[in-house]
Amino acid sequence: MSGFVLACKERGLRLTHQRLEVYRALAKAKDHPSAEMLYQRVRKRVPTISLDTVYRTLGSLEEEGFIARVGTAMSSARFEFNPEPHHHFVCVRCGGIRDVEAHSLGHDALAKYLPKSYHVLSSHVEFRGLCPDCLEKTSKS
């Protein structure tokens, strides 16, 4: 957490209690929570926080590169603490998201499929399917 505090000071980003609590909740999360999910978690520690504050905080943390947005077509945006390049598996039934480390699918490898005049800054591969729990439920039906 001290690295976050120092990075905020270096960037001139005010370190409010709410910002710290949202960051802390996301750092603990393993489920790529939405803003609404984070709001419910942070509200237990900071009852006066508003959903708007959580949204604005996530926006500023994303803009500064502290967190990353995980895009899903199924629901509202989800967020994660890991801004390092990686991919995701999204369960189409339950909406669960799992990190996928597939370095051979990095943006350099994928960029070769574009004309040379394009410059790739980042890439994201999203696998879609059924997680083991949903697959098991399907086979029992």
Contacts in CASP RR format, 6 or more apart in sequence:
PFRMAT RR
TARGET T0000
AUTHOR 0000-0000-0000
METHOD contacts of the structure
MODEL  1
MSGFVLACKERGLRLTHQRLEVYRALAKAKDHPSAEMLYQRVRKRVPTIS
LDTVYRTLGSLEEEGFIARVGTAMSSARFEFNPEPHHHFVCVRCGGIRDV
EAHSLGHDALAKYLPKSYHVLSSHVEFRGLCPDCLEKTSKS
1 20 0 8 1.000
1 24 0 8 1.000
1 27 0 8 1.000
4 20 0 8 1.000
4 23 0 8 1.000
4 66 0 8 1.000
5 15 0 8 1.000
5 20 0 8 1.000
7 13 0 8 1.000
7 64 0 8 1.000
7 66 0 8 1.000
8 14 0 8 1.000
8 15 0 8 1.000
8 19 0 8 1.000
9 15 0 8 1.000
11 64 0 8 1.000
13 19 0 8 1.000
13 60 0 8 1.000
13 64 0 8 1.000
17 46 0 8 1.000
18 42 0 8 1.000
18 46 0 8 1.000
18 49 0 8 1.000
18 53 0 8 1.000
18 54 0 8 1.000
18 57 0 8 1.000
19 57 0 8 1.000
19 60 0 8 1.000
19 61 0 8 1.000
21 42 0 8 1.000
21 45 0 8 1.000
21 46 0 8 1.000
21 49 0 8 1.000
22 38 0 8 1.000
22 42 0 8 1.000
22 54 0 8 1.000
22 57 0 8 1.000
22 58 0 8 1.000
22 61 0 8 1.000
23 57 0 8 1.000
23 61 0 8 1.000
23 66 0 8 1.000
23 67 0 8 1.000
25 33 0 8 1.000
25 38 0 8 1.000
25 41 0 8 1.000
25 42 0 8 1.000
26 33 0 8 1.000
26 38 0 8 1.000
26 58 0 8 1.000
26 61 0 8 1.000
26 67 0 8 1.000
26 79 0 8 1.000
26 80 0 8 1.000
26 81 0 8 1.000
27 81 0 8 1.000
29 38 0 8 1.000
29 41 0 8 1.000
29 80 0 8 1.000
29 81 0 8 1.000
31 37 0 8 1.000
31 96 0 8 1.000
31 97 0 8 1.000
32 70 0 8 1.000
32 78 0 8 1.000
32 79 0 8 1.000
32 80 0 8 1.000
32 88 0 8 1.000
32 96 0 8 1.000
32 97 0 8 1.000
33 41 0 8 1.000
33 78 0 8 1.000
33 79 0 8 1.000
34 75 0 8 1.000
34 76 0 8 1.000
34 77 0 8 1.000
34 78 0 8 1.000
34 79 0 8 1.000
35 51 0 8 1.000
35 54 0 8 1.000
35 55 0 8 1.000
35 58 0 8 1.000
35 76 0 8 1.000
35 77 0 8 1.000
35 79 0 8 1.000
36 51 0 8 1.000
36 76 0 8 1.000
38 54 0 8 1.000
38 58 0 8 1.000
38 79 0 8 1.000
39 49 0 8 1.000
39 51 0 8 1.000
39 54 0 8 1.000
42 49 0 8 1.000
42 54 0 8 1.000
43 49 0 8 1.000
58 67 0 8 1.000
58 79 0 8 1.000
61 67 0 8 1.000
62 68 0 8 1.000
62 69 0 8 1.000
62 79 0 8 1.000
65 83 0 8 1.000
66 83 0 8 1.000
67 79 0 8 1.000
67 80 0 8 1.000
67 81 0 8 1.000
67 83 0 8 1.000
68 79 0 8 1.000
68 80 0 8 1.000
68 82 0 8 1.000
68 83 0 8 1.000
69 77 0 8 1.000
69 78 0 8 1.000
69 79 0 8 1.000
70 77 0 8 1.000
70 78 0 8 1.000
70 79 0 8 1.000
70 80 0 8 1.000
70 88 0 8 1.000
70 97 0 8 1.000
71 77 0 8 1.000
71 78 0 8 1.000
71 126 0 8 1.000
72 78 0 8 1.000
72 90 0 8 1.000
72 95 0 8 1.000
72 97 0 8 1.000
72 126 0 8 1.000
74 90 0 8 1.000
74 92 0 8 1.000
74 95 0 8 1.000
75 95 0 8 1.000
78 97 0 8 1.000
80 99 0 8 1.000
82 99 0 8 1.000
85 106 0 8 1.000
85 107 0 8 1.000
85 122 0 8 1.000
85 123 0 8 1.000
86 99 0 8 1.000
86 100 0 8 1.000
86 101 0 8 1.000
86 102 0 8 1.000
87 99 0 8 1.000
87 100 0 8 1.000
87 101 0 8 1.000
87 102 0 8 1.000
87 105 0 8 1.000
87 124 0 8 1.000
87 125 0 8 1.000
87 126 0 8 1.000
87 127 0 8 1.000
88 97 0 8 1.000
88 98 0 8 1.000
88 99 0 8 1.000
88 100 0 8 1.000
88 124 0 8 1.000
88 125 0 8 1.000
88 126 0 8 1.000
88 127 0 8 1.000
89 97 0 8 1.000
89 98 0 8 1.000
89 100 0 8 1.000
89 126 0 8 1.000
89 127 0 8 1.000
89 128 0 8 1.000
89 129 0 8 1.000
89 131 0 8 1.000
90 96 0 8 1.000
90 97 0 8 1.000
90 126 0 8 1.000
90 127 0 8 1.000
90 128 0 8 1.000
90 129 0 8 1.000
91 97 0 8 1.000
91 129 0 8 1.000
91 130 0 8 1.000
91 131 0 8 1.000
91 134 0 8 1.000
92 128 0 8 1.000
92 129 0 8 1.000
92 130 0 8 1.000
93 130 0 8 1.000
93 131 0 8 1.000
93 134 0 8 1.000
93 137 0 8 1.000
93 138 0 8 1.000
94 131 0 8 1.000
94 133 0 8 1.000
94 134 0 8 1.000
96 131 0 8 1.000
98 131 0 8 1.000
100 125 0 8 1.000
100 127 0 8 1.000
102 125 0 8 1.000
105 123 0 8 1.000
105 125 0 8 1.000
106 123 0 8 1.000
107 120 0 8 1.000
107 121 0 8 1.000
107 122 0 8 1.000
107 123 0 8 1.000
108 120 0 8 1.000
110 120 0 8 1.000
110 123 0 8 1.000
110 125 0 8 1.000
111 118 0 8 1.000
111 120 0 8 1.000
111 123 0 8 1.000
114 120 0 8 1.000
130 138 0 8 1.000
END
